[in-house]
Amino acid sequence: MLEYDIVIVGGGGAGLYAALWAAENTILKVAVMTKVYPTRSHTGAAEGGINAVLTHSVGDSPEAHAYDTVKGSDFLADQDAVDIMCKMGAAVIYDIAHRGVPFSRRPDGRIAQRPFGGASYPRTCYAADKTGFYILQTLYEQCLKNNVTFLNEWFLLSIIHNGERVEGLTAWDIRNGGVHLIKTKAVILATGGHGRVYWNRTSNALGNTGDGTAAALRAGLPLKDMEFIQFHPTGLAKTGILVTEGARGEGGFLRNKDGERFMKRYAPERMELAPRDIVSRAIQTEIDEGRGCGPNGDYVYLDLTHLGEEKINERLPQTREHAILYEGVDPVREPIPVAPTAHYSMGGIDTDKMGRTEIKGLYAAGECACISVHGANRLGGNSLLDILVFGRLTALEAVKYADDAPETNPSLAKQKDDEKRILELMENDGKESLADLRRELGNVMIKHFGVFREESSMRQGIEKLHEIRERAKHVKVHDTSKKFNTDLISVLEFLNLVDLSLPIAIAAIERKESRGAHARKDYPNRDDKNFLKHSIVRLKEDGDYELSWKPVTITKFPPEERKY
Ligand SMILES: Cc1cc2nc3c(=O)[nH]c(=O)nc-3n(C[C@H](O)[C@H](O)[C@H](O)COP(=O)(O)OP(=O)(O)OC[C@H]3O[C@@H](n4cnc5c(N)ncnc54)[C@H](O)[C@@H]3O)c2cc1C
């Protein structure tokens, strides 16, 4: 049995920043567990940038940032948490800049900021279009400098608690095989989002399968606001790979098959820089109403040609590279075919404004958590800020807690259960194929719980999801070897996606209104009287899901109509 004081599960931006702040503020034993090597975490794919009001952001203020965030969230964000995030922005940016993140600079040497969707000032700090990559590399290097212990290529299976406090974890050692029990006083879940529920059309890394969120659900914890999935307006048409919002921030236009800049009909003031939910719906509507481009009319064009080669190379080098590589078009000369792609999980593990869950010593931070600072729709550039602010705050909370928490005594039962479960996966009849069923899950989610939703289609979707849940019992792990058993990991990840698909669906059908990313054709308006509240889904012992609601924290900004 391994033994630590604090285990951080996840080596992305949230996990590494938590580890760094924990390591610098305690002599307790801290470890980071991660299924992929830390620098391969999805944070490294973040392109556009990170929002913060800096000392030289003339005219801007943390209050304006908070207002934009709350308005962007369609008033579903908890405003006490938003306040914390926006006020800490500058501190976090200067901290990571001093630790080595090479932010792009203005001619006077100060950190440059670009305009982003839904923001009333240019407040998105960036390092070309590889912001997350630089942040992740810098944090990893700083963790190594501070002698953080890493359990690289370990896969979280289960959370162990006694109903009151967390006691430990179980995990599979990917390199050597075997289920291990890990005793610890505190756990920070920082396992990232679950965009891969939409398997075939997502900007997310293959590993964004919501493992920590699903483990929390199975451990009896509530998930919040799962119906809210952000569709990014500009995924490459063929693959769903992301084209950063920075491309529109730098002046890119969206055009339909008639060459029209159609955003003028949807958001006349903000145009291409309206929030993501609005731009995604606009693109989907153009496609649905026959104004899409290409032989099947299933995408629109993102036109950067007027920006010129020099600006594209300087500000959007990765965008150019991806467009050439994956779409076969060079944005210097031709428009890029784009369509909405599942991008971000606003919902996740229910926490309070400091990342605490209802189990003592168990915290969640980053995309797996729903704190909630993004409500019904996240603004671009706010996630990198969220993961750092709350990574750091949960680390300090965990240190405080673990400092005088009692010794834990995790039972061996979970380890035995997990061993049994894995054995069963290797021994079932194998009637179903993982690849087929996973694709089917993605198709059901896209078709019935995509950009637009409505009752009858969602009902069909829920039935199909129940069928997939049953059929998933017949997906077999064919590789029975121990070392680097990627077959086993893929099946475990798929089962986590299945566990998370129904909470999304159940909350979506019961939220009979349109708010942020949740757009219902049958209830096109926001309904504050009945639905200004968070959805909560729990998994009951009999395997059924249970839905309830929880109030939203409103402090400064009363709900108003959301116009751009
Ligand atoms: C293509 C793309 C571009 C983006 N661009 C931006 C942007 O410009 N600005 C912005 O603000 N946001 C952006 N986002 C969103 C943002 O990058 C993510 O929300 C954020 O990086 C998530 O960070 P995280 O630390 O929570 O999780 P991740 O970086 O996803 O890390 C998750 C970690 O958890 C570990 N893990 C997961 N499951 C297990 C398990 N079972 N056992 C052990 N370890 C596990 C993984 O190994 C990984 O280390 C973008 C997202 C994408 C997909």
The ligand as a Gaussian input file, in Angstrom:
#p B3LYP/6-31G(d) Opt

LIG

0 1
 C       -8.319000      22.163000     -27.994000
 C       -8.641000      22.956000     -26.762000
 C       -8.284000      24.289000     -26.687000
 C       -8.583000      25.033000     -25.546000
 N       -8.216000      26.344000     -25.494000
 C       -8.451000      27.049000     -24.360000
 C       -8.008000      28.394000     -24.255000
 O       -7.368000      28.950000     -25.147000
 N       -8.271000      29.058000     -23.102000
 C       -8.961000      28.495000     -22.071000
 O       -9.161000      29.143000     -21.047000
 N       -9.373000      27.196000     -22.148000
 C       -9.124000      26.479000     -23.254000
 N       -9.547000      25.178000     -23.325000
 C      -10.106000      24.537000     -22.139000
 C       -8.982000      24.207000     -21.164000
 O       -7.799000      23.942000     -21.857000
 C       -9.306000      23.015000     -20.282000
 O      -10.570000      23.186000     -19.709000
 C       -8.284000      22.880000     -19.164000
 O       -6.981000      22.886000     -19.685000
 C       -8.510000      21.646000     -18.324000
 O       -7.453000      21.537000     -17.406000
 P       -7.465000      20.444000     -16.261000
 O       -6.200000      20.589000     -15.511000
 O       -8.738000      20.530000     -15.516000
 O       -7.497000      19.054000     -17.035000
 P       -6.535000      18.422000     -18.181000
 O       -5.514000      19.347000     -18.657000
 O       -7.459000      17.798000     -19.146000
 O       -5.773000      17.299000     -17.379000
 C       -6.435000      16.168000     -16.857000
 C       -5.421000      15.322000     -16.141000
 O       -6.097000      14.289000     -15.451000
 C       -5.418000      13.080000     -15.644000
 N       -6.394000      11.987000     -15.527000
 C       -7.599000      11.895000     -16.134000
 N       -8.181000      10.730000     -15.818000
 C       -7.338000      10.075000     -14.985000
 C       -7.350000       8.823000     -14.323000
 N       -8.358000       7.937000     -14.466000
 N       -6.304000       8.485000     -13.546000
 C       -5.245000       9.335000     -13.409000
 N       -5.173000      10.517000     -14.026000
 C       -6.206000      10.891000     -14.804000
 C       -4.805000      13.171000     -17.024000
 O       -3.713000      12.310000     -17.134000
 C       -4.407000      14.650000     -17.066000
 O       -3.139000      14.819000     -16.522000
 C       -9.258000      24.421000     -24.465000
 C       -9.603000      23.087000     -24.534000
 C       -9.326000      22.371000     -25.683000
 C       -9.763000      20.928000     -25.741000

